[in-house]
Amino acid sequence: MIRTVAQYLESLNDGRQMWCMGEKVKDVRTHPTLSGIIRSAALDYVLPHRPEYRDIFVTRDEDGEEVNFLLTAPKSSADLLRRRECFATAMRSGGGVLLHCMGADALAAFTVTANIMDKKLGTNYSERVENYRRLLMKQDLGITGAITDVKGDRGLHPSQQKQHQDYYLRVVDKQKDGIVVRGAKVHISASPCANELLCSPCRTHGEADKDYALAFAVPCSTPGVKMLAVEPVSRTYDDEGRFDYPKTSRMQPTECLIVFDDVFVPWERVFMCGEWQFSRTLAYAFGSYHRLFGTCKMIGKLEAMTGAAALVAEYNGVEHADHVRKKLAWMAMITHMVAELGKAACLDPVKEFGHDVVMPNAMSINAAKFTFASNFHQMCQHMQDIAGGLCTTVPAYRDWQNPEIRPYIEKYLSAKDGVPTEDRLKVMRLIKDMTGNYWQIDTIHGEGSMAAQQMHLYGSADWNRLKAAAKRSAHIDGWQSDPVYGNLSSADDIPMPPADESYASIPRALK
C-alpha cells in the first residue's frame, strides 16, 4: 500500500519514549521543535501521490499491490539509477525521503549480507529479511537505519572497553523466542519521524566481539527504546524561522541518541546474531548504499549553494567580476562532479556480493562523497567571500518587521538598483544558514567520515592493475598476466625493416 499523509501522521501517535530539550515529548506531531521535521518527513507520503512523480516512487510487489519503490531490492543498474532519482527529487523538494534513506540503505545491506551468510553458513536470514520487507511494503512504514555506535574509547575494540561493555549495541541474552539487546546508537537521522529502527554494526568485528555482530529491526515504540533528540539549530518555525533559518528551521532536530535498555527482539526480526565474520560485509554494504544517498542529498544542497553564490553576486552587483566568475565556475564544477560520480556508481555497479542484488560502484561512490566533503569548506568560503561580511551581520526577521527601524534597513542595506532589499537580506540569511555549524559538520561526517571514504577508496582500488600499468611502462615483467594491460598491443610488437648500421652512432629515439 501507499499511505496518505494523514495515515502516516496517525502512525506516529504510538506511545514512543522521546525527550527533547530535557522534557519528555507527549506527541512528536505537536511538539514545537519536532513538528518541523515531522512536516518535512511527511513529504515521503506526498510525492508518491503526485501524478508527475508516481512512476518514480511507486512500483508493484509480487501480488500486484502498489508499494514504495525504495523498499525494493536494487537488482540492476536501472534500479540504482531510479533509486538515485527518488533521492534527488525528494531532497530537492525540501527534505523528503527522510524515512526511506538510511532505512532503505540498511534494508539493502541486510539483503546482500543475508544472502552471503545463507550460502556460507546455511542460515535462513534471507527469508527473514524478505518477510520483513513484505511487512514494510504492506504497511508502508517509515524506516531509518540505526548504525553508528557511541564507541566509548575508540582505541579499544567493543569487548575491551574499560568503563562498561555497552558502548556498542550487543546481545545480552538469547531466549527461545528472541534476543535481548543493550547499548546505544548516536546521531541517528529521522528518528523522531520513523516507525521502525533498522539496527546494524558500524564496524568490522573479531571473534571476541561476536556479541556485537548484530542486526535487527524494532518499532520505535518498543519497550526499552528511549530516544533523546538533539538540540535544534533554530526554535522558530513560523515566518521568522523561514526568514532567519530558511534551510535548518524545518530540518532540526532530526538526530537522536537512541538507548536500547534491555530491549527484546523476536527472532523473525533478527538478521545477524554473532556471525562476526560478516559484520564487515554488512558495514561495507550499508556504506556503499548510503553514500549513494549522500551524493543525491548533496545534489540539491550544492545546487542551492552554487545558486546562492551566483544570486548574491548579482544582488551585490559583482556578477561580472573576473575573480567572482572564477569562484562560481569552480563551484559549478564541484556540483557537477558530485552528481556525475554518483551517476557513474549506478551505471557500473558491483554484482558479485549477493545473487541478483547490485551495489553502487565502490570507487565511484566513495570518490563522490570524498569530493563534496573535502571541498565543502571551500564552497562555504567562496559563498561568504562573494556575499561579503553582511552574511554574518545581516539583521534578523524581527528587525525587518519593526516599523521604526525598517526604513533604515531598506535604505542602507540595499545595493543593486532593481533588487528589493528584502530579497538581498533573504539570500544573505540563506548563506549564513547554509555555512553554519550544522551543515558543515553534517556534510563532512554524514554517510561516514572522510577517513572512511579513504579507507574504502584504498580497499576498492585495483592495485594489481595499477601496478601492471607501471610495470609495463617501466618494462618490468609481471604485467603480462593482467587482463587489461596484458592484452594490449605495443609499439615493440610492430615488425620493422632491419636497422641501417650507418646510423649506429645516432640514439635510436632520434632515428
C-alpha distance (Angstrom), angle and dihedral (degrees) to the residues before:
residue distance angle dihedral
M1 . . .
I2 3.78 . .
R3 3.79 110.2 .
T4 3.78 125.2 -141.4
V5 3.79 123.1 -126.1
A6 3.82 89.8 -105.5
Q7 3.81 91.2 53.9
Y8 3.77 91.2 48.1
L9 3.81 93.8 49.9
E10 3.78 91.3 48.5
S11 3.82 90.4 53.1
L12 3.82 90.4 61.0
N13 3.80 91.2 64.4
D14 3.81 90.1 84.6
G15 3.79 105.8 123.9
R16 3.81 95.5 -104.4
Q17 3.79 118.1 170.2
M18 3.80 109.2 -117.2
W19 3.77 136.3 155.1
C20 3.81 130.3 -163.8
M21 3.80 127.0 -178.7
G22 3.81 90.7 -6.6
E23 3.79 95.5 -54.7
K24 3.79 129.3 104.5
V25 3.80 111.1 -114.0
K26 3.79 115.6 -126.2
D27 3.81 96.6 -170.2
V28 3.83 124.3 4.3
R29 3.81 90.2 -154.5
T30 3.80 94.7 62.3
H31 3.79 101.6 30.2
P32 3.85 109.1 120.0
T33 3.81 95.7 -129.1
L34 3.80 99.4 32.2
S35 3.79 99.4 47.5
G36 3.82 91.5 75.5
I37 3.80 94.0 62.3
I38 3.81 90.8 41.8
R39 3.81 88.8 56.0
S40 3.81 91.9 50.1
A41 3.80 92.3 46.7
A42 3.80 90.1 51.9
L43 3.81 87.4 69.8
D44 3.81 84.9 80.1
Y45 3.79 86.1 71.0
V46 3.79 95.9 41.5
L47 3.80 102.6 54.1
P48 3.85 97.1 54.8
H49 3.81 88.7 57.6
R50 3.82 93.8 51.2
P51 3.85 109.0 98.2
E52 3.82 93.1 -139.9
Y53 3.83 91.9 55.5
R54 3.78 101.6 33.5
D55 3.81 94.6 95.1
I56 3.81 89.5 55.8
F57 3.80 101.0 46.2
V58 3.81 103.8 29.9
T59 3.80 128.9 68.0
R60 3.82 134.9 151.6
D61 3.78 130.2 -103.0
E62 3.81 126.7 -137.6
D63 3.82 89.5 -80.5
G64 3.79 92.1 54.2
E65 3.82 92.9 -109.3
E66 3.80 119.4 140.6
V67 3.82 112.6 -106.4
N68 3.79 138.6 168.0
F69 3.81 109.5 -83.3
L70 3.81 92.3 -142.5
L71 3.80 89.6 66.2
T72 3.81 91.9 61.6
A73 3.81 124.6 90.8
P74 3.84 113.5 -105.0
K75 3.80 107.6 -118.9
S76 3.79 103.2 168.9
S77 3.76 145.3 22.8
A78 3.81 87.6 -97.7
D79 3.82 90.2 56.7
L80 3.80 91.5 51.7
L81 3.81 91.1 48.9
R82 3.80 90.2 49.9
R83 3.80 90.1 48.1
R84 3.80 87.8 51.8
E85 3.80 91.1 50.3
C86 3.82 91.2 51.1
F87 3.80 91.5 52.1
A88 3.81 96.0 44.1
T89 3.82 94.2 45.6
A90 3.78 93.4 49.5
M91 3.80 95.3 44.7
R92 3.79 91.0 50.1
S93 3.80 87.7 53.0
G94 3.79 90.6 63.4
G95 3.76 112.7 -81.1
G96 3.79 108.0 -29.7
V97 3.83 127.5 149.9
L98 3.79 88.3 49.8
L99 3.78 86.2 132.4
H100 3.77 96.5 46.7
C101 3.80 106.1 38.8
M102 3.80 109.8 73.7
G103 3.79 91.0 21.7
A104 3.80 94.5 50.3
D105 3.80 89.8 46.2
A106 3.82 91.6 50.8
L107 3.82 90.6 47.5
A108 3.81 91.0 52.1
A109 3.82 90.3 48.6
F110 3.83 89.9 50.1
T111 3.81 88.5 53.2
V112 3.81 94.5 52.3
T113 3.80 95.6 43.9
A114 3.81 95.8 43.3
N115 3.79 90.4 55.0
I116 3.80 92.1 51.3
M117 3.82 93.0 47.4
D118 3.81 92.1 47.8
K119 3.81 91.5 52.7
K120 3.81 94.9 47.3
L121 3.81 101.8 33.4
G122 3.80 105.0 25.4
T123 3.81 92.7 -121.0
N124 3.81 124.8 147.5
Y125 3.80 99.5 -131.3
S126 3.83 93.6 124.7
E127 3.78 90.6 61.1
R128 3.80 90.6 51.3
V129 3.82 92.1 48.4
E130 3.80 92.6 49.8
N131 3.81 92.3 47.0
Y132 3.78 89.0 51.2
R133 3.81 90.6 47.5
R134 3.81 89.7 54.3
L135 3.80 89.7 51.7
L136 3.81 90.9 52.4
M137 3.81 91.4 48.2
K138 3.79 95.6 46.9
Q139 3.80 92.9 50.1
D140 3.85 97.3 30.7
L141 3.78 90.6 -135.0
G142 3.79 125.0 -169.9
I143 3.81 108.9 -119.3
T144 3.78 137.8 -172.3
G145 3.79 133.4 -176.5
A146 3.81 117.9 -116.4
I147 3.79 98.6 -159.1
T148 3.82 115.3 137.5
D149 3.80 116.5 81.5
V150 3.80 120.3 -151.9
K151 3.86 87.3 -117.6
G152 3.83 101.1 -160.3
D153 3.82 109.3 -155.6
R154 3.80 101.1 17.3
G155 3.79 91.4 -159.6
L156 3.80 90.4 66.9
H157 3.80 133.4 66.0
P158 3.83 117.7 -114.2
S159 3.82 95.2 -97.6
Q160 3.83 92.2 45.5
Q161 3.82 96.7 60.3
K162 3.81 112.8 129.8
Q163 3.81 106.6 -154.5
H164 3.81 96.2 47.3
Q165 3.81 141.1 -30.3
D166 3.82 97.9 -115.9
Y167 3.80 103.0 81.6
Y168 3.79 86.5 102.2
L169 3.80 121.2 44.8
R170 3.80 109.3 -101.8
V171 3.80 146.5 168.3
V172 3.80 112.7 -99.1
D173 3.79 98.6 172.8
K174 3.80 138.8 16.3
Q175 3.78 117.3 -152.8
K176 3.78 136.4 178.0
D177 3.80 93.5 -97.9
G178 3.78 100.6 32.9
I179 3.78 148.3 -45.3
V180 3.80 136.9 -72.6
V181 3.81 116.9 -132.9
R182 3.79 133.5 -165.8
G183 3.80 133.8 -174.2
A184 3.79 139.8 68.0
K185 3.79 142.1 -88.7
V186 3.79 122.0 -153.0
H187 3.83 138.7 -147.8
I188 3.80 91.1 6.1
S189 3.80 108.1 175.8
A190 3.81 123.0 -132.1
S191 3.81 93.3 11.1
P192 3.83 95.7 136.8
C193 3.81 92.0 54.2
A194 3.82 101.9 38.5
N195 3.79 129.2 99.3
E196 3.81 96.3 -157.7
L197 3.81 136.9 34.0
L198 3.83 116.6 -146.4
C199 3.80 106.7 -159.9
S200 3.79 124.0 -158.7
P201 3.84 140.0 160.0
C202 3.80 117.2 -90.1
R203 3.82 96.1 -155.1
T204 3.80 147.5 27.7
H205 3.81 116.1 -81.2
G206 3.78 134.8 -154.0
E207 3.79 125.3 -143.8
A208 3.81 91.6 -91.9
D209 3.81 87.9 60.5
K210 3.80 97.1 48.2
D211 3.83 92.5 122.5
Y212 3.81 87.0 64.7
A213 3.83 94.1 52.2
L214 3.76 91.0 96.7
A215 3.81 137.7 143.1
F216 3.80 126.7 174.0
A217 3.81 144.5 131.8
V218 3.82 130.4 -124.8
P219 3.81 135.8 171.8
C220 3.80 114.6 -101.0
S221 3.80 88.8 -118.7
T222 3.82 93.9 59.0
P223 3.83 112.1 132.3
G224 3.80 110.4 -99.9
V225 3.82 95.2 27.4
K226 3.80 108.5 118.9
M227 3.82 122.0 -178.4
L228 3.81 124.5 -160.8
A229 3.81 110.6 -166.9
V230 3.80 118.2 -145.7
E231 3.77 122.8 -109.8
P232 3.82 109.4 -86.0
V233 3.79 120.5 -113.9
S234 3.78 89.6 -137.6
R235 3.77 129.8 20.3
T236 3.79 94.4 -162.6
Y237 3.81 120.8 91.0
D238 3.80 104.4 164.2
D239 3.83 127.5 76.4
E240 3.79 88.8 -55.6
G241 3.80 90.7 57.9
R242 3.79 93.7 47.5
F243 3.80 90.5 51.4
D244 3.81 99.6 42.6
Y245 3.83 100.3 31.2
P246 3.81 106.3 22.5
K247 3.83 94.6 164.4
T248 3.79 106.4 28.9
S249 3.80 102.9 36.9
R250 3.80 92.2 82.1
M251 3.79 97.5 32.0
Q252 3.81 100.7 61.6
P253 2.91 137.9 116.7
T254 3.79 95.8 22.6
E255 3.80 98.9 134.9
C256 3.78 130.0 76.7
L257 3.76 141.5 -173.7
I258 3.81 100.0 -129.4
V259 3.79 118.4 -157.0
F260 3.81 120.0 -160.9
D261 3.77 102.8 -157.7
D262 3.84 102.2 -170.7
V263 3.80 93.9 -46.0
F264 3.81 118.9 -172.0
V265 3.82 116.0 -133.5
P266 3.85 120.9 -171.6
W267 3.82 114.9 -127.6
E268 3.81 92.3 -115.9
R269 3.82 87.9 64.5
V270 3.82 95.0 48.6
F271 3.83 114.9 98.0
M272 3.83 100.8 171.6
C273 3.77 128.5 17.3
G274 3.78 117.9 170.9
E275 3.83 99.4 -24.0
W276 3.78 91.0 130.3
Q277 3.82 93.6 169.4
F278 3.83 89.4 69.6
S279 3.80 101.6 44.7
R280 3.81 88.1 93.2
T281 3.80 91.2 55.1
L282 3.79 91.4 49.6
A283 3.82 93.9 48.2
Y284 3.81 91.2 44.4
A285 3.80 93.1 49.4
F286 3.78 93.3 47.9
G287 3.79 91.5 48.5
S288 3.81 92.0 52.4
Y289 3.79 94.1 48.9
H290 3.80 94.3 42.1
R291 3.80 93.7 49.7
L292 3.79 87.2 57.1
F293 3.79 86.8 58.6
G294 3.81 89.4 45.4
T295 3.80 92.2 57.0
C296 3.81 89.9 47.9
K297 3.79 90.5 50.0
M298 3.78 88.8 51.0
I299 3.81 93.8 51.6
G300 3.79 90.3 70.7
K301 3.79 93.5 35.7
L302 3.81 95.4 50.6
E303 3.81 91.8 43.0
A304 3.81 89.4 53.9
M305 3.80 91.9 47.5
T306 3.79 94.8 47.3
G307 3.79 90.5 44.7
A308 3.80 92.0 48.9
A309 3.81 90.6 52.1
A310 3.80 90.9 50.4
L311 3.80 91.5 45.7
V312 3.79 95.6 49.6
A313 3.82 89.6 47.0
E314 3.79 88.1 56.3
Y315 3.81 93.2 45.5
N316 3.81 90.7 48.9
G317 3.80 91.6 48.6
V318 3.82 95.4 -120.1
E319 3.81 100.2 105.5
H320 3.82 91.3 115.9
A321 3.81 96.9 49.0
D322 3.80 111.3 118.0
H323 3.83 96.4 -133.1
V324 3.81 90.5 49.2
R325 3.80 92.6 51.0
K326 3.82 90.2 50.3
K327 3.80 90.4 53.4
L328 3.81 91.9 47.1
A329 3.81 91.2 47.8
W330 3.81 90.4 53.2
M331 3.81 92.0 48.4
A332 3.79 91.1 49.5
M333 3.81 89.5 50.1
I334 3.82 93.5 53.1
T335 3.81 90.6 46.7
H336 3.79 90.9 52.1
M337 3.82 94.4 43.9
V338 3.79 93.5 54.2
A339 3.80 92.5 49.0
E340 3.80 93.3 47.6
L341 3.81 95.1 45.5
G342 3.80 88.8 52.7
K343 3.78 90.2 50.9
A344 3.81 91.0 47.7
A345 3.81 89.8 54.5
C346 3.81 88.5 59.2
L347 3.81 95.5 44.3
D348 3.81 93.1 54.5
P349 3.83 104.1 35.1
V350 3.79 130.4 177.1
K351 3.81 110.5 -107.3
E352 3.78 107.6 171.2
F353 3.81 100.1 81.2
G354 3.77 105.6 76.8
H355 3.82 134.9 2.3
D356 3.82 107.3 -82.7
V357 3.81 98.1 -16.0
V358 3.81 117.3 110.9
M359 3.80 131.8 -157.9
P360 3.81 130.7 -155.8
N361 3.80 114.6 -91.3
A362 3.80 104.7 -87.8
M363 3.81 97.8 -142.7
S364 3.79 94.7 47.4
I365 3.79 97.5 44.1
N366 3.80 94.9 45.6
A367 3.81 90.1 45.7
A368 3.81 88.7 53.3
K369 3.81 92.9 50.8
F370 3.81 92.9 44.5
T371 3.81 91.0 48.5
F372 3.78 95.6 57.9
A373 3.82 95.2 36.4
S374 3.81 94.7 50.3
N375 3.81 93.3 44.4
F376 3.79 100.0 39.3
H377 3.81 96.4 94.1
Q378 3.79 89.5 51.3
M379 3.82 88.6 51.8
C380 3.80 88.6 53.1
Q381 3.80 92.1 47.1
H382 3.80 92.0 52.6
M383 3.80 91.4 48.8
Q384 3.79 92.3 49.8
D385 3.81 92.2 44.1
I386 3.80 93.1 52.4
A387 3.81 93.4 42.6
G388 3.79 95.2 48.1
G389 3.79 128.9 -145.8
L390 3.78 92.5 -49.0
C391 3.81 90.4 80.1
T392 3.81 86.1 70.5
T393 3.82 100.7 38.9
V394 3.82 99.0 34.7
P395 3.83 113.0 140.8
A396 3.79 118.9 -105.9
Y397 3.79 129.1 -116.4
R398 3.80 92.6 -97.7
D399 3.82 89.5 57.0
W400 3.78 90.4 50.3
Q401 3.80 91.6 49.7
N402 3.82 94.4 51.7
P403 3.85 106.5 99.1
E404 3.82 91.6 -156.2
I405 3.81 96.1 61.7
R406 3.79 102.0 22.3
P407 3.85 94.2 88.1
Y408 3.82 90.0 59.0
I409 3.80 91.4 49.0
E410 3.82 89.6 48.4
K411 3.80 92.1 50.8
Y412 3.78 104.1 40.5
L413 3.81 102.3 32.9
S414 3.78 95.5 51.0
A415 3.80 117.8 102.0
K416 3.79 127.5 165.2
D417 3.78 115.7 42.2
G418 3.79 112.3 -105.6
V419 3.82 95.2 25.6
P420 3.84 112.7 108.9
T421 3.79 112.8 -125.5
E422 3.80 89.7 -130.2
D423 3.81 91.0 58.8
R424 3.79 91.4 50.4
L425 3.80 90.8 50.2
K426 3.80 91.2 49.0
V427 3.79 94.1 54.3
M428 3.82 89.8 45.8
R429 3.81 89.3 53.3
L430 3.81 89.1 47.7
I431 3.81 91.8 54.4
K432 3.80 91.0 45.9
D433 3.79 90.1 51.1
M434 3.82 95.5 44.9
T435 3.81 95.1 47.9
G436 3.79 93.5 46.9
N437 3.79 127.8 112.9
Y438 3.81 99.0 -87.7
W439 3.81 97.6 53.0
Q440 3.79 92.9 45.6
I441 3.81 96.3 49.4
D442 3.81 93.4 40.7
T443 3.80 91.6 51.6
I444 3.80 94.0 49.8
H445 3.82 98.5 43.1
G446 3.80 104.0 25.3
E447 3.84 113.3 108.2
G448 3.81 88.7 12.7
S449 3.80 134.3 -38.4
M450 3.80 123.1 -80.5
A451 3.82 88.6 -103.5
A452 3.81 88.0 59.1
Q453 3.80 91.1 53.9
Q454 3.80 91.1 49.0
M455 3.79 90.1 50.8
H456 3.81 91.2 50.8
L457 3.80 92.2 44.5
Y458 3.80 91.6 52.0
G459 3.79 92.5 45.7
S460 3.81 93.5 45.9
A461 3.80 97.3 48.0
D462 3.81 116.2 106.0
W463 3.80 95.6 -125.5
N464 3.81 93.6 172.9
R465 3.79 90.0 59.2
L466 3.79 93.4 44.3
K467 3.80 91.0 50.0
A468 3.81 89.8 46.4
A469 3.80 88.5 56.1
A470 3.80 90.2 53.2
K471 3.83 93.5 44.6
R472 3.80 91.5 50.6
S473 3.78 90.9 49.8
A474 3.81 91.6 47.8
H475 3.83 93.7 42.8
I476 3.83 92.0 -118.6
D477 3.79 115.3 149.5
G478 3.78 117.6 -115.2
W479 3.79 101.8 69.2
Q480 3.79 94.6 86.5
S481 3.82 93.7 82.8
D482 3.80 94.5 54.6
P483 3.84 110.8 110.0
V484 3.81 92.3 -134.2
Y485 3.81 107.5 31.8
G486 3.78 94.9 32.0
N487 3.80 91.6 62.9
L488 3.79 97.8 46.8
S489 3.76 122.1 109.7
S490 3.78 119.6 -117.8
A491 3.77 132.7 -150.8
D492 3.80 85.8 -125.3
D493 3.83 88.7 65.9
I494 3.81 93.7 60.6
P495 3.86 111.1 103.8
M496 3.79 111.6 -124.5
P497 3.85 133.3 -175.8
P498 3.83 115.6 -94.7
A499 3.80 114.0 -78.0
D500 3.82 117.1 -95.0
E501 3.81 104.0 -117.9
S502 3.80 91.3 -152.6
Y503 3.82 86.7 75.4
A504 3.79 93.5 52.3
S505 3.81 93.8 119.3
I506 3.84 93.4 53.9
P507 3.84 117.5 88.4
R508 3.80 110.0 -106.1
A509 3.81 93.2 -121.4
L510 3.81 90.0 61.7
K511 3.79 97.3 51.5
